[in-house]
Amino acid sequence: MKIHHINGYIQSIYLVEYPEKIMLLDGCCRADVPLLEHYIQTELQRSMQDLKVIIVTHMHPDHAGAASTLRDKYGCQILSALKPRQWYRGIGGRIMHLTDIALSFWVAGRLGRARKNLWYSPFLIPDIVPNDEMRVPGFEEWKVLETPGHTDRDLSMLHCPSGRLYVADLIVKVKKRFVPPFPVFHPNQYKRSIQRVIDADVNSIMLAHGGEVALGEVDFAFLMEVAPVVPKTPWRAVKLKIKRMLRAS
């Protein structure tokens, strides 16, 4: 088993290669589809039909954006949480979907990336709906862990033999510090998810934003200290900014 780390449009891509099959650890951006096709076909000298499973850890543009396109083109299966309601449900959800795509464009601009098409469906029906600690069908070395907090449906992926854990956006690296992501919709669940990572005692952690790293006790203590106690969302940020402006006027 090899894990290939590729620099995607605005996030790290982790491609898990076995002799007879390939798994993608997250659904990437829509703009990453040509990059993935080139890497698999040219760098790995493999067929795109070897891509069997795509994990979608949550529905943000850099984690779900390429998944449906790849499934439509190559017939791979998508593994993702299926909650009673879609993440981008209703009018508010559609506005949030557009906002998240706009934020992805902003990040791309900060990284000096050319503007590309990031549109993807706000709705996803997965082929495989995992239970907590379920082994991935066809990739039984990998265990699914439910680690919500960033959203209500975040998943992490543990490679049991090596103790390497992909946590998506559960932890991000900013200026050499490991911090919570923005947003955090469910702060209590977020702290429990961080504690779960601590208890798992893994050897390394693969971040969607920060590469593969090893966190020590000091890093986890800081994470728990700065973890939000109330939701940190775009809507709350806008409301707080308006309140400050009104107070200052």
C-alpha positions as CSV (number, residue, x, y, z in Angstrom):
1,M,0.0,0.0,0.0
2,K,1.3,3.5,-0.9
3,I,-0.3,6.8,-0.1
4,H,0.5,9.5,-2.7
5,H,0.3,13.1,-1.4
6,I,-0.6,15.5,-4.2
7,N,-1.0,19.3,-4.0
8,G,-4.6,19.9,-5.2
9,Y,-6.3,23.1,-6.2
10,I,-6.6,24.4,-2.6
11,Q,-6.1,21.3,-0.5
12,S,-3.9,18.2,-0.2
13,I,-5.0,15.1,-2.1
14,Y,-4.3,11.6,-0.7
15,L,-4.5,8.8,-3.2
16,V,-4.2,5.3,-1.7
17,E,-2.7,2.8,-4.2
18,Y,-2.8,-1.0,-4.0
19,P,-1.6,-3.3,-6.8
20,E,-5.2,-3.9,-8.0
21,K,-7.1,-0.9,-6.8
22,I,-7.0,2.8,-5.8
23,M,-9.0,4.7,-3.2
24,L,-9.3,8.5,-3.0
25,L,-9.4,9.7,0.6
26,D,-11.6,12.8,-0.1
27,G,-13.7,14.1,-2.9
28,C,-11.4,17.1,-3.8
29,C,-12.4,20.2,-5.8
30,R,-14.1,19.9,-9.2
31,A,-11.0,21.6,-10.6
32,D,-8.9,18.6,-9.4
33,V,-10.4,16.1,-11.9
34,P,-7.9,16.7,-14.7
35,L,-5.0,16.6,-12.1
36,L,-6.2,13.3,-10.8
37,E,-6.7,11.8,-14.2
38,H,-3.2,12.9,-15.2
39,Y,-1.6,11.6,-12.0
40,I,-3.3,8.2,-12.1
41,Q,-2.8,7.6,-15.9
42,T,0.6,9.2,-16.4
43,E,2.4,9.2,-13.1
44,L,1.1,5.9,-11.8
45,Q,0.5,4.3,-15.2
46,R,-2.8,3.0,-14.1
47,S,-6.3,2.9,-15.6
48,M,-8.9,5.3,-14.2
49,Q,-11.1,2.2,-13.7
50,D,-8.7,1.2,-10.9
51,L,-10.2,4.0,-8.9
52,K,-12.8,2.0,-6.9
53,V,-13.8,4.1,-3.9
54,I,-13.9,7.8,-3.2
55,I,-14.4,9.0,0.4
56,V,-16.3,12.2,0.9
57,T,-15.7,13.3,4.5
58,H,-18.1,16.2,4.3
59,M,-19.8,18.4,1.7
60,H,-17.5,21.4,1.3
61,P,-16.2,22.3,-2.2
62,D,-12.7,21.0,-1.6
63,H,-13.9,17.7,-0.2
64,A,-16.9,16.8,-2.4
65,G,-16.5,18.8,-5.5
66,A,-14.9,16.1,-7.8
67,A,-16.7,13.0,-6.4
68,S,-19.8,12.9,-8.5
69,T,-18.0,13.8,-11.7
70,L,-15.5,11.0,-11.1
71,R,-18.3,8.5,-10.3
72,D,-20.2,9.5,-13.5
73,K,-17.1,9.1,-15.7
74,Y,-15.5,6.0,-14.2
75,G,-18.1,4.1,-12.1
76,C,-16.3,4.3,-8.8
77,Q,-18.3,4.2,-5.6
78,I,-18.7,7.1,-3.1
79,L,-18.6,6.4,0.6
80,S,-20.0,9.2,2.7
81,A,-22.3,9.8,5.7
82,L,-26.0,10.0,4.8
83,K,-27.9,12.1,7.4
84,P,-31.7,12.5,7.4
85,R,-31.3,15.8,5.6
86,Q,-28.8,17.1,3.0
87,W,-26.1,19.5,4.3
88,Y,-27.1,22.2,1.9
89,R,-30.8,21.9,2.4
90,G,-33.4,24.6,1.8
91,I,-32.9,28.2,0.7
92,G,-30.4,28.8,3.5
93,G,-28.4,25.8,2.5
94,R,-28.2,26.9,-1.1
95,I,-27.0,30.3,0.0
96,M,-24.4,28.6,2.1
97,H,-23.3,26.4,-0.8
98,L,-22.7,29.5,-2.9
99,T,-20.9,31.1,0.0
100,D,-18.6,28.1,0.4
101,I,-17.8,28.1,-3.3
102,A,-17.0,31.8,-3.1
103,L,-14.7,31.2,0.0
104,S,-12.9,28.5,-2.1
105,F,-12.3,31.1,-4.8
106,W,-10.9,33.4,-2.2
107,V,-8.5,30.7,-0.8
108,A,-7.5,29.9,-4.4
109,G,-6.7,33.6,-5.0
110,R,-4.6,33.7,-1.8
111,L,-2.7,30.7,-3.1
112,G,-2.1,32.3,-6.5
113,R,-4.3,29.7,-8.3
114,A,-5.9,30.6,-11.6
115,R,-9.7,30.8,-11.5
116,K,-11.3,27.5,-12.4
117,N,-14.8,26.0,-12.4
118,L,-15.7,24.8,-8.9
119,W,-19.4,24.2,-9.3
120,Y,-20.7,20.9,-8.1
121,S,-24.1,19.6,-6.9
122,P,-25.0,20.6,-3.3
123,F,-26.7,17.2,-2.9
124,L,-25.0,13.8,-2.7
125,I,-26.4,10.3,-2.5
126,P,-23.5,8.0,-1.6
127,D,-23.2,4.4,-2.7
128,I,-21.8,3.3,0.6
129,V,-23.1,4.6,3.9
130,P,-20.8,3.7,6.7
131,N,-21.4,3.0,10.4
132,D,-18.8,4.2,12.9
133,E,-15.7,2.0,12.9
134,M,-16.9,0.2,9.8
135,R,-14.1,-1.2,7.5
136,V,-14.2,0.2,3.9
137,P,-15.5,-2.5,1.5
138,G,-12.6,-3.7,-0.6
139,F,-10.2,-1.7,1.5
140,E,-10.6,-3.5,4.8
141,E,-7.3,-2.2,6.2
142,W,-9.1,1.2,6.5
143,K,-11.6,2.0,9.3
144,V,-14.2,4.8,9.2
145,L,-14.3,7.1,12.2
146,E,-17.1,9.6,12.8
147,T,-15.5,12.9,13.9
148,P,-18.2,15.6,13.6
149,G,-17.8,19.2,14.7
150,H,-16.7,21.1,11.6
151,T,-20.0,19.9,10.1
152,D,-22.6,17.4,11.3
153,R,-21.2,14.5,9.2
154,D,-17.4,14.6,9.2
155,L,-15.5,11.4,8.7
156,S,-11.9,10.4,9.4
157,M,-10.1,7.5,7.8
158,L,-7.7,5.3,9.8
159,H,-5.2,2.9,8.2
160,C,-5.1,0.4,11.0
161,P,-1.8,-1.4,10.2
162,S,0.2,1.8,10.1
163,G,-1.7,4.1,12.5
164,R,-2.0,6.8,9.9
165,L,-5.2,8.9,10.2
166,Y,-6.7,11.2,7.6
167,V,-8.8,13.8,9.4
168,A,-9.9,16.1,6.6
169,D,-10.6,19.5,8.1
170,L,-10.9,18.4,11.7
171,I,-7.5,20.1,12.3
172,V,-5.8,22.7,10.2
173,K,-2.2,24.0,10.3
174,V,-1.9,27.8,10.3
175,K,1.5,29.5,10.8
176,K,3.1,26.4,12.3
177,R,0.2,25.9,14.9
178,F,-2.5,23.3,14.8
179,V,-5.9,25.0,15.2
180,P,-9.6,24.2,14.8
181,P,-11.1,24.9,11.3
182,F,-13.5,27.6,10.3
183,P,-16.4,27.0,10.6
184,V,-17.1,24.8,13.6
185,F,-20.9,24.2,13.6
186,H,-21.0,21.8,16.6
187,P,-18.4,22.8,19.2
188,N,-19.3,20.1,21.7
189,Q,-19.0,17.4,19.1
190,Y,-15.8,19.0,17.9
191,K,-14.1,18.6,21.3
192,R,-15.2,15.0,21.5
193,S,-13.8,14.3,18.1
194,I,-10.4,15.8,19.0
195,Q,-10.5,13.6,22.2
196,R,-11.2,10.6,20.0
197,V,-8.1,11.3,17.9
198,I,-6.0,11.7,21.1
199,D,-7.4,8.3,22.4
200,A,-6.6,6.6,19.1
201,D,-2.9,7.3,19.7
202,V,-2.1,7.3,16.0
203,N,1.4,7.6,14.5
204,S,0.7,10.4,12.1
205,I,-2.2,12.6,11.0
206,M,-2.9,13.5,7.4
207,L,-4.5,17.0,7.1
208,A,-6.4,18.4,4.1
209,H,-4.6,21.7,4.8
210,G,-1.1,21.1,6.2
211,G,0.2,17.7,5.0
212,E,1.0,14.7,7.0
213,V,2.1,15.6,10.5
214,A,2.7,14.2,14.0
215,L,1.0,16.1,16.9
216,G,2.3,15.9,20.5
217,E,0.6,16.4,23.8
218,V,1.3,20.2,23.7
219,D,-0.4,20.5,20.3
220,F,-3.5,18.6,21.4
221,A,-3.7,20.6,24.6
222,F,-3.5,23.9,22.6
223,L,-6.2,22.6,20.3
224,M,-8.6,21.8,23.2
225,E,-7.8,25.2,24.8
226,V,-8.7,27.2,21.7
227,A,-11.6,25.0,20.5
228,P,-14.7,27.2,20.3
229,V,-17.4,26.9,23.0
230,V,-20.1,28.3,20.8
231,P,-20.6,27.7,17.0
232,K,-18.2,29.6,14.7
233,T,-20.0,30.0,11.4
234,P,-20.0,32.6,8.6
235,W,-23.5,33.8,9.7
236,R,-22.3,34.4,13.3
237,A,-19.2,36.2,12.0
238,V,-21.3,38.5,9.9
239,K,-23.7,39.2,12.8
240,L,-20.9,40.0,15.2
241,K,-19.3,42.3,12.6
242,I,-22.6,44.2,12.2
243,K,-23.0,44.5,15.9
244,R,-19.5,45.9,16.3
245,M,-20.2,48.4,13.5
246,L,-23.5,49.5,15.2
247,R,-21.8,49.9,18.5
248,A,-19.0,52.0,16.9
249,S,-21.5,54.3,15.1
